[in-house]
Structure formats: structure tokens, C-alpha cells
Amino acid sequence: MKVVQNRAFALLSRATDLSARSAGSQRGRGCWSSIQKNHISNPRPFTCSSRQLSTNDLASPIPPPRKPGQKSRARIPLLASGCIFATVVAYTYFSGPLRADAAFAHHSLGISADSDGRDPSLPRYRISEVRKHGPNSDRPWVTYGDKVYDITDWIPAHPGGDVILRAAGGSIDLFWDIFAIHKQPYVRDILETYLIGYVDSADLVNGKLPQDKIEDPFLHDPERHPALLTLTLKPRNAETPGETLADSFLTPNDLFYVRNHMWVPRIDGTGDEHALTIELPDGDTKSYTLKELREKFPAYKVTATLQCSGNRRKHMTGAGLKTNGLQWNVGGISSAEWEGVRLVDVLKDAGFPVDKHRDGADTGAKHVWFSGLEAYGASIPLDTAVDPRADVLLAYGMNGQPLPRDHGFPLRALVPGTVAARSVKWLSKIVLSDEESPSQWQRRDYKLFGPNVGAAADWDSAPAIQEMPINSAITSIKVQNDGPTDCLDPNSPEKIATLQGYAFSGGGRRIIRVDVSLDNGKTWDQAELIDDCEPREGEPSPCKGRKHWVWQRWRYDTQLPMNEQHGDKRCSTVVVKATDEGYNSQPERHEGIYNLRGNLATAWHRVSVCTECRKG
């Protein structure tokens, strides 16, 4: 009975998780949360309070069989809340089989089990047989470790199901390594309900699949500029080098910082036939090819800075505070001139009543979901999307060129002044909904909690990051008379130096001042703000957009006092902070804004400049 209950719980997990992701499912998530907490200590049939749902919400959790060659949909609009699902699914499992068990069905084929210490009741499959069940098969299979799974019914219920479908006919080991959530025990329990057998021992080496039999999803990623400062190779995450940040108002495309959560999708040719689907609140859809978007709507250009929420996380960690995430220095930020069509124009054409929404009418939608080809998803408030001054684009151009593959080719969202995580790349679908995106990256990431909150944070208690706070950084310090210093001479000459960097504030707020200190914040002076947005003779301003969406570069020429003795070195501690037109400024230290994820590290940036003492 315990085994049956565990299998019931696994299927229940799948059904209720799916329903919780569907529109209008807030009540179901509350029920599901209580089931998760109580199951292990008290396994029994599950029920939910009638207050948590309406019986009109009921719908079947099991997707209908697909026809041969038919693609699975990553998102299925369900009306169920999940609580009735819990009772119905559990009851069905306890009172009899819901469907024929795939393992027994395949076992009837007479495939023998070898004597290898694994469950002898399940069949063994050669890799050649698994490969026959690829993405276009009526029954797609995958392997994980030495096990074989039939994921036909799992794909429609899994976020990013079409991405996992890419692994069909092969191993999902590398895919699983990308998504840490899949290593949670309850996810493994769900996967086990699709187990149909084991990989034949003849295809294993020391009990594992050899690497040459595991597809590398990053194999066809684009080449990157060698000057990028790489943090991770797979997926590629890399910073723009400091000298480029200092010298270039618009970041060259090949040196623009790279933030990928997965591999880079491959799109053939010019991308003109790439399709974008718009789904309205009533479920109606309309699709546009990239070529149609270009031809039907006027083109706009917006000069905007994109910044990763983890930019300068390394500095928060360096303050003695443990953070989880990529240890970005100052290069998780770049600027470009983007070209595309306005999102609001496309929504109007697709049939959404933009003007009514602006007037406060209930249009059935409050959020805009963006979904990428690689399964990444995020959302922004609908009010931002339809604001004529927000300059939200469906972008296809970057610095006068088509989007590079790393930056969303052929189409991406651009949401200026907002954390870059909302400017979804490789855009394939937009959904207007009364809830924010169900994506992991919207609801379980890119949020902040208090300095006292650890790993057990209540993710639903905090809003997702949207507008970026003010930040600044030193990107380059050039010392002219570099060389050893006579540390015993109190009148040893100061070092002539040029400091350069950037300042940026979200929401379109202009930087009005950058303050520099050469003595760790005791005294201050103002840096020169570089006039990058001033029109050149006979030319328009290079800064395009309804607001100031782009960073402010600054410069400070000085003489470093080198009056701090650190062992056999003499140093100066240089500090920078910025203020925007709303008179927002940066906090002095990271302790007050600490969060475990290390997001929005915006404290004063400190850099120690040292020279060695002259010997003799």
C-alpha cells in the first residue's frame, strides 16, 4: 500500500503542479502547499476545503493522446484549481489504476532483463531502440542515468516541455544539470512514474552511459569574443571587460555581456519566418512572422542599458556575506541602440483593447508573459507594456545589426529601465493574463528578502524585481607615474591617475551627480559627467527614447595620495557613489541590503589602488 501511495503522490504532484500554474489557480496552490507539507508524515487520501475552490474549476489533468508527429504544448490552459484534482486523482489511484502502466506494457514485448542487480521485472533497452523514440516519435523516450522513461504524457504538464522534448531519443542528464530544481526528491518521484525500463548493460560503461552517447545541448552555441570575462561555459555567462565599459558608450555587440540560462536556440536563415504568437485574455490567438512585424508596424529605436540583477554580486560576497549565484564583478551591464516595433502597437492589432485598459476598464489582464524558445519565461505589468512612455519594444536590431544569437536572434523583448531578466530573448509567445508568469524565473527567482531571511524564504511574499535601483561602479583606473614608492618619505609624490566608470538608475531616471572619494569616504568631490547624449553638429542625439534609459559614463582626473600603509605597499581607497534626478543615492554598505541571492548589490563601490614600496 505504501508503494501505491507514493506513486499516487507522484502523479498528484504532477497534476496539482500543472493546475497551480494555470490561470486563476491561486486557491489550488494553497491546497497543494498543505499537501506537500503533510504527505510524508501522514500519507493518506488528500482533501481540500470547499472554500478553496469552485466545482466549476474541474478539468481533466491527463492530456489526451497525441497523434503521431503532433507537437506537445508547454502550456495547457486548464480551469482546475488543483484541490478537486487532489481528491479525484488520489481516489482514482487508491481505487484502481488510472491508466495502463507503461513498464508492464513494454515488458510484454518480451525484452529480457539481464542479471545486473537492477529490478528484474523491468525490461532492458538498447540505446539504438531509445533513439527510435525521438522528438517526432508518437512515444518520446529519454534516459536519465541508466533508466529509460516514456515522457509522452509528461511533456504537456512540464514547464518547458518542448525543451525537454529536444532530449527525446537520448539522455536528459545534461539538461537536468542545468535546472537544479530537477534534483529535488519530489521531482525525481514524478519522473519515476514514467519509468519503463533500464538501459541494456551492453551500452553502459561502469554502469553509466559513456559521454559520447549523451547529447550536448550547447554543442551549437555561437563563438564568443575571447576578451569576454567568462563566469560559466555551459550555459555561457560572461562579463564585458572593464576597459570596454570605460571606453564605449554603446557596447560593441560581440563584447556585450552574456547572460544565458540555457543553450542558445538555432534559427535558420534570416529569421524572417520566425513566428510570434499573441494570446489574449479570452484565449484567442494571433501570430506574426518577423517579416510581418517589420512590414506592418513602424520601426522605433531606443538607446537602453541592460543590467543583470546580480551585477556586482561579487562585492556583496566580498563584504563577508554569503551569496548564491554567479559572482559578477562590474561587467554584468552593457548598453546598445535597439530597434524594433512597439509592443503596444502589436497588442492593439492583435485585438486587445489598449485604450480601455489605459482608462481603467477591466480587460481581464494585468500582466504580459514573455516566453522564449529555450523555455525561459518572465512577465511585466500590463500597465508598463501599454505605457506610451515606457518604450517597450519587440526588438530585432542591435547597434544597427540584426540581433546576435547570444542576444535573442531573431526577436526579443526589450523593457528599458527594468531588470534585464524581463527582456526575454528568442521571443516566441506573449500571453496577456490576470496573473504574472508561472515561470520559475518569475516566481522563484529574481526577488529580494530581508538580511535575516535564509534559504527557507516565502517566495510568494515578495514581488518580482522590475525597475532597477541606482548603481555605479569604477571600471578603469589608469595611473601615469606608476612604479615603486618611497614609503619612508612622508613627502613621496602622489600618483597621477584617471578614474572612469558608469552610473545607472532604472525607471528612466537620469543621473545628476557622481561623487568620488580618495580616502574611503571621508571627503568627496564630483566627477565629470561625459556628455554622450549631447547632439553632435548636424546630427540628432544618440540617445533615443521617451526617457533616459541609458547609463551615464563619468571621468575623474586626480592625484592619489597613497597614504595608507598595508604591509610593504602604500594604497589609496577610492570610492564612488551616484545620485539620480529623484535624489536616490546608493547605500554605504552591503550589510543593510544583504540578501542570500546577492541581487541588487548597489552599495558604494570601493577599489584599493596600491603601489609597492621602493626597496633600499
C-alpha positions, 0 to 999 in steps of 0.5 A: 500500500505504501508503494501505491501511495507514493506513486499516487503522490507522484502523479498528484504532484504532477497534476496539482503542479500543472493546475497551480500554474494555470490561470486563476489557480491561486486557491489550488496552490494553497491546497497543494502547499498543505499537501506537500507539507503533510504527505510524508508524515501522514500519507493518506487520501488528500482533501481540500476545503470547499472554500478553496475552490469552485466545482466549476474549476474541474478539468481533466489533468491527463492530456489526451493522446497525441497523434503521431508527429503532433507537437506537445504544448508547454502550456495547457490552459486548464480551469482546475484549481488543483484541490478537486484534482487532489481528491479525484486523482488520489481516489482514482489511484487508491481505487484502481489504476488510472491508466495502463502502466507503461513498464508492464506494457513494454515488458510484454514485448518480451525484452529480457532483463539481464542479471545486473542487480537492477529490478528484474521485472523491468525490461532492458533497452538498447540505446539504438531502440531509445533513439527510435523514440525521438522528438517526432516519435508518437512515444518520446523516450529519454534516459536519465542515468541508466533508466529509460522513461516514456515522457509522452504524457509528461511533456504537456504538464512540464514547464518547458516541455518542448525543451525537454522534448529536444532530449527525446531519443537520448539522455536528459542528464545534461539538461537536468544539470542545468535546472537544479530544481530537477534534483529535488526528491519530489521531482525525481518521484514524478519522473519515476512514474514514467519509468519503463525500463533500464538501459541494456548493460551492453551500452553502459560503461561502469554502469553509466552511459559513456559521454559520447552517447549523451547529447550536448545541448550547447554543442551549437552555441555561437563563438564568443569574443575571447576578451569576454570575462567568462563566469560559466561555459555551459550555459555561457555567462560572461562579463564585458571587460572593464576597459570596454565599459570605460571606453564605449558608450554603446557596447560593441555587440560581440563584447556585450555581456552574456547572460544565458540560462540555457543553450542558445536556440538555432534559427535558420536563415534570416529569421524572417519566418520566425513566428510570434504568437499573441494570446489574449485574455479570452484565449484567442490567438494571433501570430506574426512572422518577423517579416510581418512585424517589420512590414506592418508596424513602424520601426522605433529605436531606443538607446537602453542599458541592460543590467543583470540583477546580480551585477556586482554580486561579487562585492556583496560576497566580498563584504563577508556575506554569503551569496548564491549565484554567479559572482559578477564583478562590474561587467554584468551591464552593457548598453546598445541602440535597439530597434524594433516595433512597439509592443503596444502597437502589436497588442492593439492589432492583435485585438486587445483593447489598449485604450480601455485598459489605459482608462481603467476598464477591466480587460481581464489582464494585468500582466504580459508573459514573455516566453522564449524558445529555450523555455525561459519565461518572465512577465511585466505589468500590463500597465508598463507594456501599454505605457506610451512612455515606457518604450517597450519594444519587440526588438530585432536590431542591435547597434544597427545589426540584426540581433546576435544569437547570444542576444535573442536572434531573431526577436526579443523583448526589450523593457528599458529601465527594468531588470534585464531578466524581463527582456526575454530573448528568442521571443516566441509567445506573449500571453496577456493574463490576470496573473504574472508568469508561472515561470520559475524565473518569475516566481522563484527567482529574481526577488529580494528578502530581508538580511535575516531571511535564509534559504527557507524564504516565502517566495510568494511574499515578495514581488518580482524585481522590475525597475532597477535601483541606482548603481555605479561602479569604477571600471578603469583606473589608469595611473601615469607615474606608476612604479615603486614608492618611497614609503619612508618619505612622508613627502613621496609624490602622489600618483597621477591617475584617471578614474572612469566608470558608469552610473545607472538608475532604472525607471528612466531616471537620469543621473545628476551627480557622481561623487568620488572619494580618495580616502574611503569616504571621508571627503568627496568631490564630483566627477565629470559627467561625459556628455554622450547624449549631447547632439553632435553638429548636424546630427540628432542625439544618440540617445533615443527614447521617451526617457533616459534609459541609458547609463551615464559614463563619468571621468575623474582626473586626480592625484592619489595620495597613497597614504595608507600603509598595508604591509610593504605597499602604500594604497589609496581607497577610492570610492564612488557613489551616484545620485539620480534626478529623484535624489536616490543615492546608493547605500554605504554598505552591503550589510543593510541590503544583504540578501542570500541571492546577492541581487541588487548589490548597489552599495558604494563601490570601493577599489584599493589602488596600491603601489609597492614600496621602493626597496633600499 
